[in-house]
Amino acid sequence: MENEKTILIVDDIEINRAILVEIFKDDYKTIEACDGAEAIEIINSNSDISAVLLDLIMPKVNGLGVLKEMNKTGKIESIPVFLITAENSREMLLEGYHLGAADVITKPFMAHFLKCRIGNVIELYGHRNELEKIVAKQVERLNKFNKSMVETLATLIEFRDCESGEHVKRICGLTGILMAEVSKMYPEYYLPKSEIDKIVTSSVLHDVGKISIPDRILNKPGRLTKEEFEIMKQHTIKGCEILQNIPNIMDEGIYNYSYDICRHHHERWDGRGYPDGLCGDEISIWAQVVSIVDVYDALTSERVYKQAYSHETAVMMIKNNECGVFNPKILNAFEASMDKIKKSRIPALN
């Protein structure tokens, strides 16, 4: 007897529940609910339900109401629901299917057919749920590996450039703040949190190409000459060359974001950036965001060639296009995020 598997039977007519309990009692544990409200309470408090046999026509909360609640909680993804009805309401059945019902059972019940039909679906859902758990664990392990590898590459930058270690950590926080605000304010730039998280991880590698820049230029205490600046600009391209050697061991999404940010975080809205001279929305939104937070952090941090500017001065310089021209929408989101940005920088500004 498969006592570990439980079927919830929901019907306001007691005799219908009794018939179904009799059909399944030898193979499953059964729980009864006399209306939709009771069914919702049981579903939300019981993690062992393998299937729900759900009457459509009930007082208080009907079958469709139960399905809607299961959609809200995500339970519909892992628990098969069979609609029980003697009605021929096409509209209700169609809505039931749209809400995720697995199948329809019509009265009167045919015991043997019903057991086979529901048993097969329960087994199918069980295999699918186990597979999803395995995939979720593999994704979690992959994400940890990707994060570890990205952090290792960032550490290499820190060894070369004593400023970059803390810089890349701050860039992560600032990128997350501004990406979330841009996504909220402008539907055309909307990205789900899962993608923003990947962009935040990828932002760590924006300066990975500095590994290839000579120390005499990378840590020069004074202003760079024109020739030295041309060499420094190559860190965008050199970084992409480094990333090109590791695409097969990095999550594809993180790799693509990392590559684009690494190459284009010095592009500018008016096309006067480098290395490709992109302009406007030819520059991806994530590269635009990393670009502005990179400038902000550079301005508000002490460097070998300059003292740190105050938050207020840095913001004024960015808004006045003293560090290149930025997307007006990004600037609006930047200003809307000012309190969060300033708070995130307090330890560095003190």
LORO-336628 format. One record per residue (C-alpha): residue number from 0; x, z, y. Coordinates in nm, 3 decimals. Example, Ala and Ser with C-alpha at 12.3 -4.5 7.8 and 13.67 -1.06 7.14 Angstrom:
<atoms>
<k:0, x:1.230, z:0.780, y:-0.450>
<k:1, x:1.367, z:0.714, y:-0.106>
</atoms>
This chain:
<atoms>
<k:0, x:0.000, z:0.000, y:0.000>
<k:1, x:0.141, z:-0.103, y:0.333>
<k:2, x:0.059, z:0.221, y:0.516>
<k:3, x:0.315, z:0.151, y:0.785>
<k:4, x:0.099, z:-0.137, y:0.909>
<k:5, x:-0.212, z:-0.048, y:1.108>
<k:6, x:-0.515, z:-0.257, y:1.201>
<k:7, x:-0.731, z:-0.152, y:1.496>
<k:8, x:-1.097, z:-0.247, y:1.449>
<k:9, x:-1.297, z:-0.262, y:1.772>
<k:10, x:-1.675, z:-0.309, y:1.750>
<k:11, x:-1.968, z:-0.123, y:1.903>
<k:12, x:-2.173, z:-0.167, y:1.583>
<k:13, x:-2.076, z:0.093, y:1.323>
<k:14, x:-2.177, z:-0.113, y:1.018>
<k:15, x:-1.947, z:-0.398, y:1.125>
<k:16, x:-1.656, z:-0.155, y:1.154>
<k:17, x:-1.739, z:-0.008, y:0.813>
<k:18, x:-1.739, z:-0.352, y:0.648>
<k:19, x:-1.398, z:-0.437, y:0.794>
<k:20, x:-1.252, z:-0.099, y:0.699>
<k:21, x:-1.368, z:-0.160, y:0.340>
<k:22, x:-1.205, z:-0.506, y:0.336>
<k:23, x:-0.864, z:-0.384, y:0.456>
<k:24, x:-0.845, z:-0.024, y:0.329>
<k:25, x:-0.627, z:-0.111, y:0.025>
<k:26, x:-0.364, z:-0.295, y:0.225>
<k:27, x:-0.355, z:-0.138, y:0.571>
<k:28, x:-0.419, z:0.181, y:0.757>
<k:29, x:-0.722, z:0.131, y:0.982>
<k:30, x:-0.817, z:0.282, y:1.317>
<k:31, x:-1.164, z:0.238, y:1.468>
<k:32, x:-1.279, z:0.209, y:1.830>
<k:33, x:-1.643, z:0.180, y:1.934>
<k:34, x:-1.580, z:0.012, y:2.270>
<k:35, x:-1.316, z:-0.164, y:2.477>
<k:36, x:-1.219, z:0.142, y:2.681>
<k:37, x:-1.137, z:0.341, y:2.367>
<k:38, x:-0.950, z:0.042, y:2.226>
<k:39, x:-0.729, z:0.017, y:2.537>
<k:40, x:-0.644, z:0.387, y:2.514>
<k:41, x:-0.547, z:0.353, y:2.146>
<k:42, x:-0.340, z:0.037, y:2.202>
<k:43, x:-0.149, z:0.195, y:2.491>
<k:44, x:-0.074, z:0.516, y:2.299>
<k:45, x:0.004, z:0.372, y:1.955>
<k:46, x:0.317, z:0.167, y:1.889>
<k:47, x:0.240, z:0.096, y:1.522>
<k:48, x:-0.057, z:-0.138, y:1.556>
<k:49, x:0.001, z:-0.462, y:1.365>
<k:50, x:-0.323, z:-0.639, y:1.460>
<k:51, x:-0.645, z:-0.593, y:1.656>
<k:52, x:-0.985, z:-0.712, y:1.531>
<k:53, x:-1.180, z:-0.728, y:1.854>
<k:54, x:-1.552, z:-0.778, y:1.910>
<k:55, x:-1.627, z:-0.988, y:2.216>
<k:56, x:-1.969, z:-0.852, y:2.308>
<k:57, x:-1.953, z:-0.477, y:2.380>
<k:58, x:-2.083, z:-0.236, y:2.647>
<k:59, x:-1.852, z:-0.085, y:2.911>
<k:60, x:-1.537, z:-0.295, y:2.855>
<k:61, x:-1.589, z:-0.612, y:2.650>
<k:62, x:-1.334, z:-0.797, y:2.438>
<k:63, x:-1.210, z:-1.008, y:2.727>
<k:64, x:-1.145, z:-0.689, y:2.925>
<k:65, x:-0.926, z:-0.559, y:2.643>
<k:66, x:-0.732, z:-0.886, y:2.634>
<k:67, x:-0.675, z:-0.875, y:3.009>
<k:68, x:-0.536, z:-0.522, y:2.983>
<k:69, x:-0.308, z:-0.627, y:2.695>
<k:70, x:-0.178, z:-0.910, y:2.913>
<k:71, x:-0.101, z:-0.664, y:3.194>
<k:72, x:0.097, z:-0.436, y:2.964>
<k:73, x:0.263, z:-0.718, y:2.768>
<k:74, x:0.115, z:-0.596, y:2.438>
<k:75, x:-0.045, z:-0.936, y:2.378>
<k:76, x:0.303, z:-1.079, y:2.312>
<k:77, x:0.367, z:-0.862, y:2.007>
<k:78, x:0.021, z:-0.777, y:1.867>
<k:79, x:-0.206, z:-1.053, y:1.727>
<k:80, x:-0.569, z:-1.023, y:1.838>
<k:81, x:-0.855, z:-1.171, y:1.635>
<k:82, x:-1.185, z:-1.214, y:1.820>
<k:83, x:-1.489, z:-1.110, y:1.617>
<k:84, x:-1.812, z:-1.277, y:1.721>
<k:85, x:-2.139, z:-1.411, y:1.598>
<k:86, x:-2.191, z:-1.573, y:1.934>
<k:87, x:-2.126, z:-1.937, y:1.999>
<k:88, x:-2.029, z:-1.892, y:2.362>
<k:89, x:-1.772, z:-2.164, y:2.410>
<k:90, x:-1.671, z:-2.030, y:2.753>
<k:91, x:-1.595, z:-1.679, y:2.627>
<k:92, x:-1.402, z:-1.803, y:2.326>
<k:93, x:-1.203, z:-2.044, y:2.540>
<k:94, x:-1.116, z:-1.767, y:2.785>
<k:95, x:-1.018, z:-1.548, y:2.490>
<k:96, x:-0.772, z:-1.811, y:2.372>
<k:97, x:-0.633, z:-1.847, y:2.725>
<k:98, x:-0.579, z:-1.470, y:2.731>
<k:99, x:-0.369, z:-1.490, y:2.415>
<k:100, x:-0.607, z:-1.435, y:2.123>
<k:101, x:-0.450, z:-1.550, y:1.796>
<k:102, x:-0.772, z:-1.661, y:1.623>
<k:103, x:-1.149, z:-1.618, y:1.598>
<k:104, x:-1.337, z:-1.448, y:1.314>
<k:105, x:-1.707, z:-1.529, y:1.283>
<k:106, x:-1.974, z:-1.310, y:1.124>
<k:107, x:-2.068, z:-1.273, y:0.841>
<k:108, x:-1.722, z:-1.186, y:0.703>
<k:109, x:-1.569, z:-1.355, y:0.397>
<k:110, x:-1.346, z:-1.078, y:0.257>
<k:111, x:-1.083, z:-1.272, y:0.059>
<k:112, x:-1.047, z:-1.545, y:0.321>
<k:113, x:-1.025, z:-1.285, y:0.598>
<k:114, x:-0.752, z:-1.083, y:0.424>
<k:115, x:-0.536, z:-1.389, y:0.363>
<k:116, x:-0.583, z:-1.524, y:0.712>
<k:117, x:-0.505, z:-1.201, y:0.895>
<k:118, x:-0.226, z:-1.103, y:0.654>
<k:119, x:-0.043, z:-1.429, y:0.718>
<k:120, x:-0.060, z:-1.388, y:1.094>
<k:121, x:0.054, z:-1.024, y:1.078>
<k:122, x:0.354, z:-1.131, y:0.870>
<k:123, x:0.432, z:-1.414, y:1.112>
<k:124, x:0.418, z:-1.183, y:1.416>
<k:125, x:0.631, z:-0.927, y:1.232>
<k:126, x:0.906, z:-1.183, y:1.169>
<k:127, x:0.884, z:-1.306, y:1.529>
<k:128, x:0.905, z:-0.954, y:1.671>
<k:129, x:1.211, z:-0.876, y:1.459>
<k:130, x:1.376, z:-1.200, y:1.565>
<k:131, x:1.311, z:-1.119, y:1.932>
<k:132, x:1.474, z:-0.777, y:1.885>
<k:133, x:1.781, z:-0.940, y:1.730>
<k:134, x:1.802, z:-1.197, y:2.011>
<k:135, x:1.760, z:-0.923, y:2.275>
<k:136, x:2.051, z:-0.727, y:2.126>
<k:137, x:2.268, z:-1.040, y:2.117>
<k:138, x:2.182, z:-1.118, y:2.481>
<k:139, x:2.267, z:-0.760, y:2.579>
<k:140, x:2.604, z:-0.784, y:2.403>
<k:141, x:2.670, z:-1.122, y:2.566>
<k:142, x:2.583, z:-0.988, y:2.911>
<k:143, x:2.820, z:-0.693, y:2.862>
<k:144, x:3.093, z:-0.932, y:2.749>
<k:145, x:3.038, z:-1.162, y:3.048>
<k:146, x:3.042, z:-0.871, y:3.291>
<k:147, x:3.359, z:-0.734, y:3.132>
<k:148, x:3.530, z:-1.073, y:3.151>
<k:149, x:3.428, z:-1.125, y:3.514>
<k:150, x:3.555, z:-0.779, y:3.606>
<k:151, x:3.884, z:-0.855, y:3.428>
<k:152, x:3.930, z:-1.171, y:3.634>
<k:153, x:3.846, z:-0.978, y:3.950>
<k:154, x:4.112, z:-0.720, y:3.858>
<k:155, x:4.368, z:-1.001, y:3.840>
<k:156, x:4.284, z:-1.086, y:4.201>
<k:157, x:4.328, z:-0.724, y:4.299>
<k:158, x:4.680, z:-0.719, y:4.155>
<k:159, x:4.770, z:-1.021, y:4.369>
<k:160, x:4.587, z:-0.921, y:4.686>
<k:161, x:4.563, z:-0.549, y:4.764>
<k:162, x:4.258, z:-0.620, y:4.984>
<k:163, x:4.049, z:-0.812, y:4.734>
<k:164, x:3.980, z:-0.535, y:4.481>
<k:165, x:3.742, z:-0.336, y:4.701>
<k:166, x:3.634, z:-0.653, y:4.879>
<k:167, x:3.486, z:-0.812, y:4.566>
<k:168, x:3.301, z:-0.489, y:4.480>
<k:169, x:3.142, z:-0.479, y:4.825>
<k:170, x:3.055, z:-0.848, y:4.803>
<k:171, x:2.848, z:-0.773, y:4.490>
<k:172, x:2.637, z:-0.516, y:4.671>
<k:173, x:2.594, z:-0.723, y:4.985>
<k:174, x:2.505, z:-1.035, y:4.785>
<k:175, x:2.234, z:-0.846, y:4.597>
<k:176, x:2.082, z:-0.712, y:4.920>
<k:177, x:2.078, z:-1.044, y:5.103>
<k:178, x:1.969, z:-1.258, y:4.806>
<k:179, x:1.671, z:-1.029, y:4.749>
<k:180, x:1.571, z:-1.051, y:5.117>
<k:181, x:1.609, z:-1.430, y:5.133>
<k:182, x:1.404, z:-1.466, y:4.814>
<k:183, x:1.132, z:-1.242, y:4.959>
<k:184, x:1.116, z:-1.407, y:5.302>
<k:185, x:1.139, z:-1.775, y:5.205>
<k:186, x:0.942, z:-1.911, y:4.904>
<k:187, x:1.157, z:-2.223, y:4.894>
<k:188, x:1.458, z:-2.003, y:4.814>
<k:189, x:1.277, z:-1.771, y:4.571>
<k:190, x:1.467, z:-1.665, y:4.261>
<k:191, x:1.361, z:-1.406, y:3.998>
<k:192, x:1.559, z:-1.083, y:3.974>
<k:193, x:1.724, z:-1.199, y:3.649>
<k:194, x:1.882, z:-1.493, y:3.834>
<k:195, x:1.978, z:-1.280, y:4.135>
<k:196, x:2.155, z:-1.043, y:3.895>
<k:197, x:2.358, z:-1.337, y:3.759>
<k:198, x:2.445, z:-1.445, y:4.113>
<k:199, x:2.560, z:-1.093, y:4.197>
<k:200, x:2.786, z:-1.093, y:3.889>
<k:201, x:2.916, z:-1.440, y:3.975>
<k:202, x:2.997, z:-1.343, y:4.334>
<k:203, x:3.283, z:-1.130, y:4.203>
<k:204, x:3.474, z:-1.451, y:4.129>
<k:205, x:3.439, z:-1.615, y:4.470>
<k:206, x:3.809, z:-1.559, y:4.549>
<k:207, x:3.952, z:-1.595, y:4.198>
<k:208, x:4.156, z:-1.894, y:4.320>
<k:209, x:4.369, z:-1.661, y:4.535>
<k:210, x:4.563, z:-1.588, y:4.216>
<k:211, x:4.739, z:-1.921, y:4.275>
<k:212, x:4.820, z:-1.866, y:4.646>
<k:213, x:5.185, z:-1.764, y:4.719>
<k:214, x:5.237, z:-1.400, y:4.824>
<k:215, x:5.405, z:-1.503, y:5.148>
<k:216, x:5.077, z:-1.663, y:5.257>
<k:217, x:4.826, z:-1.439, y:5.082>
<k:218, x:4.965, z:-1.118, y:5.232>
<k:219, x:5.115, z:-1.250, y:5.554>
<k:220, x:5.067, z:-0.987, y:5.830>
<k:221, x:5.025, z:-1.242, y:6.107>
<k:222, x:4.822, z:-1.555, y:6.180>
<k:223, x:4.870, z:-1.842, y:5.936>
<k:224, x:5.024, z:-2.167, y:6.053>
<k:225, x:4.825, z:-2.487, y:6.016>
<k:226, x:5.025, z:-2.577, y:5.705>
<k:227, x:4.980, z:-2.229, y:5.554>
<k:228, x:4.607, z:-2.236, y:5.623>
<k:229, x:4.579, z:-2.569, y:5.438>
<k:230, x:4.742, z:-2.404, y:5.137>
<k:231, x:4.510, z:-2.102, y:5.167>
<k:232, x:4.206, z:-2.332, y:5.172>
<k:233, x:4.308, z:-2.455, y:4.828>
<k:234, x:4.195, z:-2.125, y:4.672>
<k:235, x:3.842, z:-2.270, y:4.649>
<k:236, x:3.959, z:-2.563, y:4.436>
<k:237, x:4.218, z:-2.364, y:4.242>
<k:238, x:3.950, z:-2.110, y:4.152>
<k:239, x:3.732, z:-2.384, y:4.005>
<k:240, x:4.028, z:-2.509, y:3.800>
<k:241, x:4.068, z:-2.159, y:3.657>
<k:242, x:3.697, z:-2.139, y:3.573>
<k:243, x:3.705, z:-2.482, y:3.409>
<k:244, x:3.930, z:-2.334, y:3.141>
<k:245, x:3.677, z:-2.069, y:3.034>
<k:246, x:3.326, z:-2.225, y:3.034>
<k:247, x:3.275, z:-2.190, y:2.658>
<k:248, x:3.322, z:-1.811, y:2.659>
<k:249, x:3.100, z:-1.741, y:2.960>
<k:250, x:2.722, z:-1.743, y:2.992>
<k:251, x:2.627, z:-2.090, y:3.116>
<k:252, x:2.423, z:-1.959, y:3.408>
<k:253, x:2.699, z:-1.724, y:3.527>
<k:254, x:2.957, z:-1.999, y:3.485>
<k:255, x:2.755, z:-2.245, y:3.695>
<k:256, x:2.689, z:-1.990, y:3.970>
<k:257, x:3.053, z:-1.877, y:3.967>
<k:258, x:3.185, z:-2.232, y:3.990>
<k:259, x:2.954, z:-2.327, y:4.277>
<k:260, x:3.017, z:-2.006, y:4.473>
<k:261, x:3.392, z:-2.029, y:4.419>
<k:262, x:3.405, z:-2.385, y:4.550>
<k:263, x:3.152, z:-2.366, y:4.833>
<k:264, x:3.159, z:-2.017, y:4.985>
<k:265, x:3.360, z:-2.155, y:5.280>
<k:266, x:3.121, z:-2.444, y:5.349>
<k:267, x:2.922, z:-2.420, y:5.673>
<k:268, x:2.569, z:-2.520, y:5.776>
<k:269, x:2.697, z:-2.777, y:6.031>
<k:270, x:2.927, z:-2.946, y:5.778>
<k:271, x:3.251, z:-2.812, y:5.929>
<k:272, x:3.350, z:-2.598, y:5.632>
<k:273, x:3.569, z:-2.676, y:5.332>
<k:274, x:3.660, z:-2.812, y:5.078>
<k:275, x:3.379, z:-3.073, y:5.055>
<k:276, x:3.233, z:-3.071, y:5.408>
<k:277, x:2.880, z:-3.004, y:5.280>
<k:278, x:2.609, z:-2.937, y:5.536>
<k:279, x:2.260, z:-2.785, y:5.543>
<k:280, x:2.095, z:-2.730, y:5.209>
<k:281, x:2.353, z:-2.945, y:5.037>
<k:282, x:2.509, z:-2.600, y:5.004>
<k:283, x:2.331, z:-2.392, y:4.739>
<k:284, x:2.147, z:-2.086, y:4.864>
<k:285, x:2.370, z:-1.853, y:4.661>
<k:286, x:2.687, z:-2.005, y:4.808>
<k:287, x:2.535, z:-1.970, y:5.156>
<k:288, x:2.457, z:-1.603, y:5.095>
<k:289, x:2.803, z:-1.523, y:4.959>
<k:290, x:2.951, z:-1.713, y:5.254>
<k:291, x:2.787, z:-1.494, y:5.517>
<k:292, x:2.848, z:-1.161, y:5.338>
<k:293, x:3.209, z:-1.265, y:5.277>
<k:294, x:3.255, z:-1.319, y:5.650>
<k:295, x:3.077, z:-0.994, y:5.736>
<k:296, x:3.290, z:-0.791, y:5.496>
<k:297, x:3.611, z:-0.957, y:5.618>
<k:298, x:3.522, z:-0.874, y:5.980>
<k:299, x:3.435, z:-0.510, y:5.910>
<k:300, x:3.741, z:-0.447, y:5.689>
<k:301, x:4.098, z:-0.378, y:5.790>
<k:302, x:4.333, z:-0.654, y:5.683>
<k:303, x:4.712, z:-0.694, y:5.697>
<k:304, x:4.667, z:-0.923, y:5.997>
<k:305, x:4.391, z:-0.735, y:6.190>
<k:306, x:4.200, z:-0.412, y:6.251>
<k:307, x:3.839, z:-0.373, y:6.134>
<k:308, x:3.561, z:-0.471, y:6.373>
<k:309, x:3.257, z:-0.246, y:6.411>
<k:310, x:2.934, z:-0.337, y:6.236>
<k:311, x:2.774, z:-0.428, y:6.570>
<k:312, x:3.064, z:-0.650, y:6.676>
<k:313, x:3.074, z:-0.827, y:6.341>
<k:314, x:2.701, z:-0.900, y:6.352>
<k:315, x:2.729, z:-1.035, y:6.709>
<k:316, x:3.021, z:-1.262, y:6.610>
<k:317, x:2.824, z:-1.402, y:6.315>
<k:318, x:2.509, z:-1.460, y:6.523>
<k:319, x:2.715, z:-1.627, y:6.796>
<k:320, x:2.867, z:-1.871, y:6.543>
<k:321, x:3.218, z:-1.741, y:6.609>
<k:322, x:3.290, z:-1.760, y:6.235>
<k:323, x:3.116, z:-2.091, y:6.168>
<k:324, x:2.752, z:-2.197, y:6.175>
<k:325, x:2.512, z:-2.044, y:5.923>
<k:326, x:2.162, z:-2.134, y:5.806>
<k:327, x:1.913, z:-1.986, y:6.061>
<k:328, x:1.692, z:-1.864, y:5.776>
<k:329, x:1.984, z:-1.681, y:5.616>
<k:330, x:2.063, z:-1.526, y:5.953>
<k:331, x:1.702, z:-1.407, y:5.982>
<k:332, x:1.721, z:-1.247, y:5.638>
<k:333, x:2.060, z:-1.103, y:5.728>
<k:334, x:1.910, z:-0.939, y:6.035>
<k:335, x:1.608, z:-0.814, y:5.836>
<k:336, x:1.848, z:-0.653, y:5.588>
<k:337, x:2.062, z:-0.491, y:5.857>
<k:338, x:1.981, z:-0.128, y:5.773>
<k:339, x:2.055, z:-0.176, y:5.402>
<k:340, x:2.371, z:-0.374, y:5.477>
<k:341, x:2.504, z:-0.117, y:5.723>
<k:342, x:2.424, z:0.169, y:5.484>
<k:343, x:2.607, z:-0.005, y:5.200>
<k:344, x:2.915, z:-0.038, y:5.423>
<k:345, x:2.927, z:0.320, y:5.556>
<k:346, x:3.213, z:0.437, y:5.330>
<k:347, x:3.427, z:0.136, y:5.429>
<k:348, x:3.347, z:0.172, y:5.799>
<k:349, x:3.441, z:0.542, y:5.817>
</atoms>
